[in-house]
Amino acid sequence: MKRHLSFVAALGMGFFASMTAAYAQVRADTGSIAIGGSVTSSTVIIGIPQEKVDELVRDAKRPLEELTTQQRENIVLLKEKLDLNVSQVRAALGILGENDIPPERLAAKLTEIAERFKNLQATASAQPGDDPKIAALKTDAQKAIEAGELAKADALLADVETEQRRALDRLAVNAAETSAQRGEIALTRLRYAEAAAHFANAAAVFPPGSINEDKRASYLQKEASSLYQQGDEYGDNGALLSAIEGYKRLVELTPRERVPLQWATIQNDLGNALSVLGERESGTAKLEEAVVAYREALKEWTRERVPLNSAVAQNNLGLALTRLGERENGTAKLEAAVVAYREALKEWTRERVPLRWAMTQNNLAIALRALGMREGGTEKLEEAVTAYREASKEQTRERVPLQWATIQNNLGNALSSLGERESGTAKLEEAVVAYREALKEWTRERVPLQWAGTQNNLGTALSSLGRRGSGTEKLEEAIAAYREALKEQTRERGPLDWAMTQNNLGLALFSLGQRESGTERLEEAVTAYREALKERTRERVPLQWGISLGNQGIALMFLAVRRQDAAMAETALSQINTAFETMRDSGHAPNAAHYEQLLPAARAIVARLRGR
């Protein structure tokens, strides 16, 4: 949360703005790195520019002979890199197109699908003891997989499944494996809910406590993992709740005393599901459970025993603690998050795993900035800036352009916060540069919401610069940036973000209105605050409501003075007083003191305009 407090010389008044800093944190599963979902540890496809991959996805359904020579050459290159045949490569590209995968995740998902194709080739073959009919169906399914015809393969395996279930007692294991194979096909098609159902069917073949208990547990673990991906990637909270229930059941089925490392893996996975759900809920219960789960995992995933797994859990623990720290008033959770990230960095070194090292540097910087915002001085903010600059040494624009843009945006946030605590403008100017760098990759066409968030952040830095200077250029630029942000940050798409940007726009317009002789800008500021208050209601977000109401009151008071309008001044006084009472009653003493300091001057203006 970025908060800006500046004082207005003309009336001894000030205003207060609330600003949410856009940033991204990264969660890691065992052997994987996740940004809103798992990303396999396979090497990212290289040698083909992003836009060429986009073309191949778009034209996946066109006949091969209709493709350009360059496209066919790129398919051959993917065939070699992914170790698939041409039909499978084209099927994988078609799956990406069907699922509307964001550009920044195309490479990871393509790798994921390729790995699953290889698994399918190994698992869908006929088994010794299959009767001739089942063997023939499996052979046809294998051919369909070779041809990239996954829907046909699934249909054939459904026939196999039917045949096997007719003799369930005799073919229980084979039937379960077939259900699991259908689950693997669904995973390859990125249909996670379907996959979970197939794995559940596989597990249901075996009664609890049977001689096949380990197989049953492995299918239940795949079911929970599929539900986690469905919940994480598609915003399905019901799936996350089911995943959490599944992982908790698995903790009991895989006791620490018998299989300690597997138990720790499940604890880490349970923590991930709890953490994602906790981020979406307003309370802290799920995040606190996540912290407990990660700490349980670390009892077996020790640095001495499994150093890289220990780093995974430490990084994930840091994420959950950071989220908790952001929602609590103290600094204990944020300080603990910093410790966890630094523990992870002892094993995730730059030499060993450069991209994970950079990811954790980014996460560390986010926690340090949040800590710095709560403490006096600039030490933690300066540490955050250093950590972001370290991360950018490996997450370069050439290597991972979208992640590089994330770091540039986050660096801008830290520099902006630092600049507000310093008397000069150097850090604010650096923040502006960082935001503009981020916008080179976070374009409106490519990632519209990130683009809008950075435009909002850029506007805030420019607005701060404008208030410190004597001209109006920076304030005009800030207003333009906020209006750009509102093109994508619409009320329908994200009502509270839209309201935040309307509030920030009001602040910039108000600052500009103070320097101009007319009333046009002040009137625009009042309108912007009015828009913000449509979503920043007292019932929904009382503190933000109080801030926007108080900001509008200050703008109205200036407008009343220029118009010599006593009634408007009385309305303004009432709003400033309400803002004061809201902050006081909510326990926000600095904000309450700010509005309280404005009240005497506001009362004097009302009295003067009344002619007293």
C-alpha positions as CSV (number, residue, x, y, z in Angstrom):
1,M,0.0,0.0,0.0
2,K,1.5,3.3,-1.0
3,R,0.3,6.3,0.9
4,H,1.1,9.9,0.0
5,L,0.7,12.8,2.4
6,S,1.5,16.3,1.2
7,F,0.7,19.7,2.7
8,V,-1.0,22.6,0.9
9,A,0.6,25.9,1.7
10,A,-2.3,28.1,0.7
11,L,-4.6,27.2,3.6
12,G,-2.3,25.2,5.8
13,M,-4.2,22.2,4.5
14,G,-3.1,18.8,3.1
15,F,-4.5,15.7,1.6
16,F,-3.9,12.0,1.9
17,A,-3.9,9.5,-0.9
18,S,-4.0,5.8,-0.8
19,M,-2.2,3.8,-3.4
20,T,-1.9,0.1,-3.9
21,A,1.5,-0.9,-5.3
22,A,1.4,-3.4,-8.0
23,Y,3.7,-6.3,-7.6
24,A,4.1,-10.0,-8.2
25,Q,5.4,-12.7,-5.9
26,V,6.3,-16.2,-6.8
27,R,5.4,-19.4,-5.2
28,A,7.5,-22.6,-5.7
29,D,6.3,-26.2,-5.7
30,T,8.7,-29.1,-5.3
31,G,11.1,-28.9,-8.2
32,S,9.1,-26.1,-9.8
33,I,8.6,-22.3,-9.8
34,A,5.1,-20.9,-9.9
35,I,3.6,-17.5,-10.8
36,G,0.0,-18.0,-10.2
37,G,0.6,-21.7,-10.9
38,S,3.2,-24.3,-11.4
39,V,5.9,-23.8,-14.0
40,T,8.0,-27.0,-14.7
41,S,11.7,-26.9,-14.2
42,S,12.3,-27.9,-17.8
43,T,14.4,-25.6,-20.0
44,V,12.3,-22.8,-21.5
45,I,12.0,-23.2,-25.3
46,I,14.6,-21.1,-26.9
47,G,15.4,-20.0,-30.5
48,I,11.9,-18.9,-31.4
49,P,10.8,-15.3,-30.7
50,Q,7.6,-14.9,-28.7
51,E,5.6,-13.4,-31.6
52,K,6.5,-16.5,-33.7
53,V,5.2,-18.8,-31.0
54,D,2.0,-16.7,-30.9
55,E,1.6,-17.2,-34.7
56,L,2.0,-21.0,-34.4
57,V,-0.6,-21.1,-31.7
58,R,-3.0,-19.0,-33.8
59,D,-2.5,-21.1,-36.9
60,A,-2.5,-24.5,-35.2
61,K,-5.6,-25.7,-36.9
62,R,-4.5,-24.7,-40.4
63,P,-3.3,-27.5,-42.7
64,L,0.5,-27.9,-42.6
65,E,0.9,-27.1,-46.3
66,E,-0.8,-23.7,-45.8
67,L,1.8,-22.6,-43.3
68,T,4.7,-20.3,-44.2
69,T,8.1,-21.8,-44.7
70,Q,9.3,-20.0,-41.5
71,Q,6.4,-21.5,-39.5
72,R,7.2,-25.0,-40.8
73,E,10.8,-24.5,-39.8
74,N,9.8,-23.4,-36.4
75,I,7.6,-26.5,-36.0
76,V,10.6,-28.6,-36.9
77,L,12.7,-26.7,-34.3
78,L,10.0,-27.3,-31.6
79,K,9.9,-31.0,-32.6
80,E,13.6,-31.3,-31.9
81,K,13.6,-29.2,-28.7
82,L,10.5,-31.0,-27.3
83,D,11.4,-34.5,-28.5
84,L,7.9,-34.9,-30.1
85,N,6.7,-35.6,-33.7
86,V,5.2,-32.9,-35.9
87,S,1.6,-34.1,-35.2
88,Q,2.2,-33.9,-31.5
89,V,3.8,-30.4,-31.7
90,R,0.8,-29.1,-33.7
91,A,-1.6,-30.8,-31.2
92,A,0.2,-29.1,-28.3
93,L,0.0,-25.7,-30.1
94,G,-3.7,-26.3,-30.6
95,I,-4.2,-27.1,-26.9
96,L,-2.6,-23.8,-26.0
97,G,-4.9,-22.0,-28.4
98,E,-8.0,-23.7,-27.0
99,N,-7.1,-22.7,-23.4
100,D,-6.3,-19.0,-24.0
101,I,-2.9,-19.2,-22.3
102,P,-1.3,-15.8,-21.4
103,P,1.8,-14.9,-23.6
104,E,4.1,-15.0,-20.6
105,R,3.2,-18.7,-19.8
106,L,3.2,-20.1,-23.4
107,A,6.7,-21.5,-23.1
108,A,6.1,-23.1,-19.7
109,K,2.8,-24.7,-20.8
110,L,4.3,-25.9,-24.0
111,T,7.0,-27.7,-22.1
112,E,4.4,-29.1,-19.6
113,I,2.3,-30.5,-22.5
114,A,5.4,-32.0,-24.2
115,E,6.4,-33.8,-21.0
116,R,2.9,-35.2,-20.6
117,F,2.9,-36.4,-24.2
118,K,6.0,-38.4,-23.4
119,N,4.4,-39.8,-20.3
120,L,1.3,-40.8,-22.4
121,Q,3.5,-42.6,-24.9
122,A,4.9,-44.7,-22.1
123,T,1.7,-45.4,-20.2
124,A,-1.0,-46.0,-22.8
125,S,0.7,-49.1,-24.3
126,A,-0.8,-52.6,-23.9
127,Q,0.1,-54.6,-20.8
128,P,1.0,-58.2,-20.5
129,G,-2.2,-60.1,-19.7
130,D,-4.5,-57.8,-21.6
131,D,-7.1,-59.7,-23.6
132,P,-7.0,-59.2,-27.4
133,K,-9.8,-56.6,-27.5
134,I,-8.3,-54.4,-24.9
135,A,-4.8,-54.7,-26.4
136,A,-6.2,-53.6,-29.8
137,L,-7.9,-50.6,-28.2
138,K,-4.8,-49.6,-26.4
139,T,-2.8,-50.0,-29.6
140,D,-5.2,-47.7,-31.4
141,A,-5.0,-45.2,-28.5
142,Q,-1.2,-45.3,-28.7
143,K,-1.5,-44.5,-32.4
144,A,-3.9,-41.7,-31.7
145,I,-1.4,-40.2,-29.2
146,E,1.4,-40.5,-31.7
147,A,-0.8,-38.6,-34.1
148,G,-1.6,-35.9,-31.5
149,E,-5.3,-36.9,-31.5
150,L,-5.9,-36.7,-27.8
151,A,-9.7,-36.6,-27.9
152,K,-9.7,-39.8,-29.9
153,A,-7.2,-41.4,-27.5
154,D,-9.4,-40.5,-24.6
155,A,-12.4,-42.0,-26.3
156,L,-10.5,-45.2,-27.0
157,L,-9.3,-45.4,-23.4
158,A,-12.9,-44.8,-22.2
159,D,-13.8,-48.0,-24.1
160,V,-10.8,-49.7,-22.5
161,E,-12.0,-48.5,-19.1
162,T,-15.5,-49.9,-19.8
163,E,-14.2,-53.3,-20.7
164,Q,-11.9,-53.5,-17.7
165,R,-14.6,-52.5,-15.2
166,R,-16.7,-55.5,-16.4
167,A,-14.1,-57.6,-14.6
168,L,-13.2,-55.2,-11.9
169,D,-12.2,-57.8,-9.3
170,R,-9.7,-59.4,-11.7
171,L,-8.5,-56.2,-13.4
172,A,-8.7,-53.7,-10.5
173,V,-5.1,-52.4,-10.9
174,N,-5.4,-52.1,-14.7
175,A,-8.7,-50.3,-14.4
176,A,-7.2,-47.8,-12.0
177,E,-4.2,-47.2,-14.2
178,T,-6.5,-46.6,-17.2
179,S,-8.5,-44.0,-15.2
180,A,-5.2,-42.4,-14.2
181,Q,-4.1,-42.4,-17.9
182,R,-7.3,-40.5,-18.7
183,G,-6.3,-38.1,-15.9
184,E,-2.9,-37.7,-17.6
185,I,-4.6,-36.9,-20.9
186,A,-6.8,-34.3,-19.2
187,L,-3.7,-32.8,-17.6
188,T,-2.0,-32.6,-21.0
189,R,-5.1,-30.8,-22.3
190,L,-4.9,-28.4,-19.3
191,R,-8.3,-29.7,-18.1
192,Y,-7.5,-29.9,-14.4
193,A,-11.0,-30.5,-13.0
194,E,-11.5,-33.5,-15.4
195,A,-8.1,-34.8,-14.4
196,A,-9.0,-34.7,-10.7
197,A,-12.2,-36.7,-11.4
198,H,-10.2,-39.4,-13.3
199,F,-7.6,-39.7,-10.5
200,A,-10.4,-39.8,-7.9
201,N,-11.9,-42.7,-9.9
202,A,-8.6,-44.4,-10.0
203,A,-8.3,-44.1,-6.2
204,A,-11.8,-45.3,-5.6
205,V,-11.0,-48.7,-7.2
206,F,-9.1,-49.6,-4.1
207,P,-10.8,-49.8,-0.7
208,P,-8.9,-48.1,2.2
209,G,-6.4,-50.3,3.9
210,S,-6.1,-52.7,0.9
211,I,-2.8,-54.1,-0.3
212,N,-2.9,-51.4,-2.9
213,E,-2.9,-48.6,-0.3
214,D,0.2,-46.9,-1.7
215,K,-1.3,-46.8,-5.2
216,R,-4.5,-45.4,-3.8
217,A,-2.5,-42.7,-2.0
218,S,-0.6,-41.8,-5.1
219,Y,-3.8,-41.3,-7.1
220,L,-5.3,-39.2,-4.3
221,Q,-2.1,-37.0,-4.3
222,K,-2.6,-36.5,-8.1
223,E,-6.2,-35.7,-7.5
224,A,-5.3,-33.0,-4.9
225,S,-2.6,-31.6,-7.2
226,S,-5.0,-31.3,-10.1
227,L,-7.6,-29.6,-7.9
228,Y,-4.8,-27.2,-6.8
229,Q,-4.0,-26.3,-10.4
230,Q,-7.7,-25.8,-11.2
231,G,-8.1,-23.5,-8.2
232,D,-4.9,-21.6,-8.6
233,E,-5.0,-21.0,-12.4
234,Y,-8.8,-20.6,-12.8
235,G,-9.7,-18.8,-9.6
236,D,-11.8,-21.8,-8.5
237,N,-11.9,-21.5,-4.7
238,G,-14.1,-24.5,-4.4
239,A,-11.4,-26.6,-6.1
240,L,-8.8,-25.1,-3.7
241,L,-11.0,-26.1,-0.7
242,S,-11.2,-29.7,-2.1
243,A,-7.5,-29.7,-2.6
244,I,-6.9,-28.7,1.0
245,E,-9.2,-31.4,2.2
246,G,-7.3,-33.9,0.0
247,Y,-3.9,-32.9,1.3
248,K,-5.0,-33.1,4.9
249,R,-6.3,-36.6,4.3
250,L,-3.0,-37.5,2.6
251,V,-1.0,-36.2,5.7
252,E,-2.8,-38.9,7.7
253,L,-2.3,-41.6,5.0
254,T,1.4,-40.9,4.7
255,P,2.6,-40.6,8.3
256,R,5.9,-38.8,9.1
257,E,7.3,-41.8,10.9
258,R,6.9,-44.1,7.8
259,V,7.7,-41.8,4.9
260,P,9.1,-38.5,6.3
261,L,10.1,-36.9,3.0
262,Q,6.8,-37.7,1.3
263,W,5.0,-36.3,4.3
264,A,7.0,-33.1,4.0
265,T,6.2,-32.8,0.3
266,I,2.5,-33.0,1.2
267,Q,2.8,-30.4,3.9
268,N,4.5,-28.1,1.4
269,D,1.7,-28.7,-1.1
270,L,-0.9,-28.2,1.6
271,G,0.7,-24.9,2.4
272,N,0.6,-23.8,-1.2
273,A,-3.2,-24.4,-1.5
274,L,-3.9,-22.7,1.9
275,S,-1.7,-19.7,0.9
276,V,-3.4,-19.2,-2.5
277,L,-6.9,-19.4,-0.9
278,G,-5.7,-17.2,2.0
279,E,-4.6,-14.5,-0.4
280,R,-8.1,-14.4,-1.9
281,E,-9.9,-14.2,1.5
282,S,-10.1,-11.1,3.7
283,G,-9.1,-12.8,6.9
284,T,-5.8,-14.4,8.0
285,A,-6.9,-17.9,9.1
286,K,-5.9,-19.7,5.9
287,L,-2.5,-17.9,5.7
288,E,-1.8,-18.8,9.3
289,E,-2.5,-22.4,8.5
290,A,-0.2,-22.2,5.5
291,V,2.6,-20.9,7.8
292,V,2.1,-23.9,10.1
293,A,2.2,-26.3,7.1
294,Y,5.4,-24.9,5.7
295,R,7.1,-25.1,9.1
296,E,6.0,-28.7,9.4
297,A,7.6,-29.4,6.0
298,L,10.8,-27.9,7.2
299,K,11.0,-30.4,10.1
300,E,12.0,-33.0,7.5
301,W,13.0,-30.9,4.5
302,T,16.1,-29.7,6.5
303,R,18.9,-27.8,4.8
304,E,21.4,-30.6,5.7
305,R,19.1,-33.4,4.3
306,V,17.5,-31.9,1.2
307,P,19.0,-28.4,0.8
308,L,17.1,-27.4,-2.4
309,N,13.7,-28.6,-1.0
310,S,14.5,-26.7,2.1
311,A,14.9,-23.5,0.0
312,V,11.5,-24.2,-1.7
313,A,9.7,-24.3,1.7
314,Q,11.6,-21.3,3.0
315,N,10.6,-19.2,0.0
316,N,7.0,-20.3,0.2
317,L,7.0,-19.6,4.0
318,G,8.3,-16.1,3.2
319,L,5.4,-15.5,0.8
320,A,2.7,-16.5,3.4
321,L,4.4,-14.5,6.1
322,T,4.6,-11.4,3.8
323,R,0.9,-11.6,3.0
324,L,0.1,-11.9,6.7
325,G,2.4,-9.0,7.5
326,E,0.7,-6.8,5.0
327,R,-2.7,-7.4,6.8
328,E,-1.4,-6.9,10.3
329,N,-0.3,-3.7,12.0
330,G,3.0,-4.8,13.5
331,T,6.2,-5.9,11.8
332,A,6.9,-9.3,13.3
333,K,5.5,-11.3,10.3
334,L,7.4,-9.2,7.8
335,E,10.6,-9.5,9.7
336,A,10.1,-13.3,9.8
337,A,9.5,-13.3,6.0
338,V,12.8,-11.5,5.5
339,V,14.5,-14.2,7.5
340,A,12.8,-17.0,5.5
341,Y,13.9,-15.5,2.2
342,R,17.5,-15.1,3.4
343,E,17.5,-18.8,4.4
344,A,16.3,-19.8,1.0
345,L,19.1,-17.7,-0.6
346,K,21.7,-19.8,1.3
347,E,20.9,-22.7,-1.1
348,W,19.3,-20.9,-4.1
349,T,22.5,-19.1,-5.0
350,R,23.1,-17.1,-8.1
351,E,25.7,-19.6,-9.3
352,R,23.5,-22.7,-8.7
353,V,20.0,-21.6,-9.7
354,P,20.2,-18.1,-11.1
355,L,16.5,-17.6,-11.9
356,R,15.3,-18.9,-8.6
357,W,17.9,-16.7,-6.9
358,A,16.6,-13.7,-8.8
359,M,12.9,-14.7,-7.9
360,T,13.8,-14.8,-4.2
361,Q,15.6,-11.5,-4.4
362,N,12.4,-10.0,-5.8
363,N,10.3,-11.6,-3.0
364,L,12.8,-10.4,-0.4
365,A,12.6,-6.9,-1.8
366,I,8.8,-6.9,-1.5
367,A,9.0,-7.8,2.1
368,L,11.7,-5.2,2.8
369,R,9.7,-2.5,1.2
370,A,6.6,-3.4,3.2
371,L,8.7,-3.3,6.3
372,G,10.3,0.0,5.3
373,M,6.9,1.6,4.9
374,R,6.0,0.8,8.5
375,E,9.3,1.9,10.0
376,G,11.0,5.3,10.2
377,G,14.0,6.1,8.2
378,T,15.1,4.7,4.8
379,E,17.3,1.7,5.6
380,K,14.8,-1.1,4.7
381,L,13.7,0.8,1.6
382,E,17.3,1.1,0.4
383,E,17.8,-2.6,1.0
384,A,14.7,-3.3,-1.1
385,V,16.1,-1.2,-3.9
386,T,19.4,-3.1,-3.8
387,A,17.5,-6.5,-3.8
388,Y,15.5,-5.5,-6.9
389,R,18.6,-4.4,-8.7
390,E,20.2,-7.7,-7.8
391,A,17.2,-9.6,-9.2
392,S,17.4,-7.7,-12.5
393,K,21.0,-9.0,-13.0
394,E,19.5,-12.5,-13.9
395,Q,15.9,-11.7,-14.8
396,T,17.0,-9.6,-17.7
397,R,14.8,-8.1,-20.4
398,E,16.4,-10.3,-23.1
399,R,16.0,-13.5,-21.0
400,V,12.6,-13.1,-19.3
401,P,11.0,-9.9,-20.5
402,L,7.8,-10.0,-18.5
403,Q,9.6,-10.9,-15.3
404,W,12.1,-8.1,-16.0
405,A,9.2,-5.7,-16.3
406,T,7.7,-6.9,-13.0
407,I,11.0,-6.1,-11.3
408,Q,11.2,-2.7,-12.9
409,N,7.7,-1.9,-11.7
410,N,8.5,-3.1,-8.2
411,L,11.8,-1.2,-8.2
412,G,9.8,1.9,-9.1
413,N,7.6,1.3,-6.1
414,A,10.5,1.1,-3.8
415,L,12.2,4.2,-5.3
416,S,9.0,6.1,-5.1
417,S,8.5,5.3,-1.4
418,L,12.1,6.2,-0.7
419,G,11.7,9.4,-2.7
420,E,8.8,10.5,-0.5
421,R,11.0,10.3,2.6
422,E,13.8,12.4,1.0
423,S,13.8,16.1,0.4
424,G,15.2,16.0,-3.1
425,T,13.7,14.5,-6.3
426,A,16.4,12.1,-7.4
427,K,14.7,8.9,-6.2
428,L,11.3,10.0,-7.6
429,E,12.9,10.7,-11.0
430,E,14.6,7.2,-10.9
431,A,11.1,5.7,-10.1
432,V,9.7,7.4,-13.2
433,V,12.5,5.9,-15.3
434,A,11.8,2.4,-13.8
435,Y,8.1,2.6,-14.5
436,R,8.7,3.7,-18.1
437,E,11.1,0.8,-18.5
438,A,8.5,-1.6,-17.2
439,L,6.0,-0.3,-19.8
440,K,8.3,-1.3,-22.6
441,E,7.3,-4.9,-22.0
442,W,4.1,-4.5,-20.0
443,T,2.3,-3.1,-23.0
444,R,-1.5,-2.5,-23.2
445,E,-1.8,-5.1,-25.9
446,R,0.2,-7.8,-24.2
447,V,-0.8,-7.5,-20.5
448,P,-3.5,-4.8,-20.2
449,L,-4.0,-4.9,-16.4
450,Q,-0.3,-4.8,-15.6
451,W,0.1,-2.0,-18.0
452,A,-2.7,-0.1,-16.3
453,G,-1.2,-0.7,-12.8
454,T,2.1,0.7,-13.9
455,Q,0.5,3.7,-15.5
456,N,-1.2,4.3,-12.1
457,N,2.1,4.0,-10.3
458,L,3.8,6.2,-12.8
459,G,1.1,8.8,-12.3
460,T,1.7,8.8,-8.5
461,A,5.5,9.3,-8.9
462,L,4.9,12.1,-11.4
463,S,2.3,13.7,-9.1
464,S,4.8,13.7,-6.2
465,L,7.4,15.3,-8.5
466,G,4.9,17.9,-9.6
467,R,4.0,18.9,-6.1
468,R,7.6,19.5,-5.3
469,G,8.3,21.6,-8.4
470,S,7.0,25.0,-9.3
471,G,5.6,24.2,-12.8
472,T,2.7,22.2,-14.0
473,E,4.3,19.8,-16.5
474,K,4.7,16.8,-14.2
475,L,1.2,17.2,-12.8
476,E,-0.2,17.2,-16.4
477,E,1.8,14.1,-17.1
478,A,0.5,12.5,-14.0
479,I,-3.1,13.2,-15.0
480,A,-2.4,11.8,-18.4
481,A,-1.0,8.6,-16.9
482,Y,-4.0,8.1,-14.6
483,R,-6.4,8.5,-17.5
484,E,-4.4,6.0,-19.5
485,A,-4.7,3.5,-16.5
486,L,-8.5,4.0,-16.4
487,K,-8.8,2.8,-20.0
488,E,-8.1,-0.8,-18.7
489,Q,-8.7,-0.4,-15.0
490,T,-12.4,-0.1,-15.5
491,R,-15.1,-0.1,-12.8
492,E,-16.6,-3.3,-14.2
493,R,-13.2,-5.2,-14.3
494,G,-11.8,-4.1,-10.9
495,P,-14.0,-1.7,-9.0
496,L,-11.7,-1.0,-6.1
497,D,-8.6,-0.5,-8.3
498,W,-10.7,1.8,-10.5
499,A,-11.8,3.8,-7.4
500,M,-8.1,4.0,-6.2
501,T,-7.0,5.4,-9.6
502,Q,-10.0,7.9,-9.6
503,N,-8.9,9.0,-6.1
504,N,-5.3,9.5,-7.3
505,L,-6.5,11.3,-10.4
506,G,-8.4,13.6,-8.0
507,L,-5.2,14.4,-6.1
508,A,-3.3,15.4,-9.2
509,L,-6.1,17.5,-10.5
510,F,-6.5,19.2,-7.1
511,S,-2.7,20.0,-7.0
512,L,-2.9,21.5,-10.5
513,G,-6.1,23.4,-9.6
514,Q,-4.3,25.1,-6.7
515,R,-1.7,26.6,-9.2
516,E,-4.3,27.8,-11.7
517,S,-6.5,30.8,-11.3
518,G,-9.8,29.3,-12.5
519,T,-11.9,26.5,-11.1
520,E,-12.0,23.9,-13.9
521,R,-9.3,21.6,-12.4
522,L,-10.8,21.8,-8.9
523,E,-14.2,20.9,-10.4
524,E,-12.6,17.9,-12.2
525,A,-11.0,16.9,-8.9
526,V,-14.3,16.9,-7.1
527,T,-15.8,14.8,-9.9
528,A,-13.0,12.3,-9.7
529,Y,-13.4,11.9,-6.0
530,R,-17.2,11.5,-6.5
531,E,-16.4,8.6,-8.9
532,A,-14.1,7.0,-6.4
533,L,-16.8,7.1,-3.7
534,K,-19.1,5.1,-5.9
535,E,-17.1,2.0,-5.0
536,R,-15.2,3.2,-1.9
537,T,-18.3,3.0,0.2
538,R,-18.5,3.3,4.0
539,E,-19.8,-0.2,4.3
540,R,-17.3,-1.8,2.1
541,V,-14.0,-0.1,2.8
542,P,-14.5,2.5,5.6
543,L,-10.9,3.8,5.7
544,Q,-10.6,4.4,1.9
545,W,-14.1,5.9,2.0
546,G,-13.0,8.3,4.7
547,I,-9.8,9.2,2.8
548,S,-11.6,10.0,-0.5
549,L,-14.4,11.8,1.4
550,G,-11.8,14.0,3.2
551,N,-9.8,14.6,-0.1
552,Q,-13.0,15.7,-1.8
553,G,-13.8,18.0,1.2
554,I,-10.5,19.7,0.8
555,A,-11.0,20.3,-2.9
556,L,-14.5,21.6,-2.2
557,M,-13.1,24.0,0.4
558,F,-10.7,25.5,-2.2
559,L,-13.5,25.7,-4.7
560,A,-15.8,27.4,-2.2
561,V,-13.2,30.0,-1.5
562,R,-12.8,30.8,-5.2
563,R,-16.6,30.9,-5.7
564,Q,-17.3,32.6,-2.4
565,D,-19.9,29.9,-1.8
566,A,-20.7,29.5,1.9
567,A,-23.0,26.5,1.4
568,M,-20.2,24.6,-0.4
569,A,-17.8,25.5,2.4
570,E,-20.1,24.1,5.0
571,T,-20.4,20.8,3.0
572,A,-16.6,20.7,2.7
573,L,-16.2,21.3,6.5
574,S,-18.6,18.5,7.2
575,Q,-16.7,16.1,5.0
576,I,-13.3,16.9,6.6
577,N,-14.8,16.4,10.0
578,T,-16.3,13.1,9.0
579,A,-13.0,12.0,7.7
580,F,-11.4,13.0,11.0
581,E,-13.9,11.0,13.0
582,T,-13.6,7.9,10.8
583,M,-9.8,7.8,11.2
584,R,-10.0,8.5,14.9
585,D,-12.7,5.8,15.6
586,S,-10.7,3.3,13.5
587,G,-7.5,3.9,15.5
588,H,-5.5,5.5,12.7
589,A,-4.0,8.3,14.8
590,P,-1.7,9.9,12.2
591,N,-4.5,10.2,9.6
592,A,-6.9,11.5,12.3
593,A,-4.4,14.1,13.4
594,H,-3.9,15.2,9.8
595,Y,-7.6,15.9,9.3
596,E,-8.0,17.4,12.8
597,Q,-5.3,20.0,12.0
598,L,-7.4,21.1,9.0
599,L,-10.6,21.8,10.9
600,P,-9.7,25.2,12.5
601,A,-8.8,26.7,9.2
602,A,-11.9,25.2,7.5
603,R,-14.2,26.5,10.3
604,A,-12.6,30.0,9.9
605,I,-13.3,29.9,6.1
606,V,-17.0,29.0,6.7
607,A,-17.3,31.8,9.3
608,R,-15.8,34.3,6.9
609,L,-18.0,33.3,4.0
610,R,-21.1,33.5,6.2
611,G,-20.0,37.1,7.0
612,R,-19.3,36.6,10.6
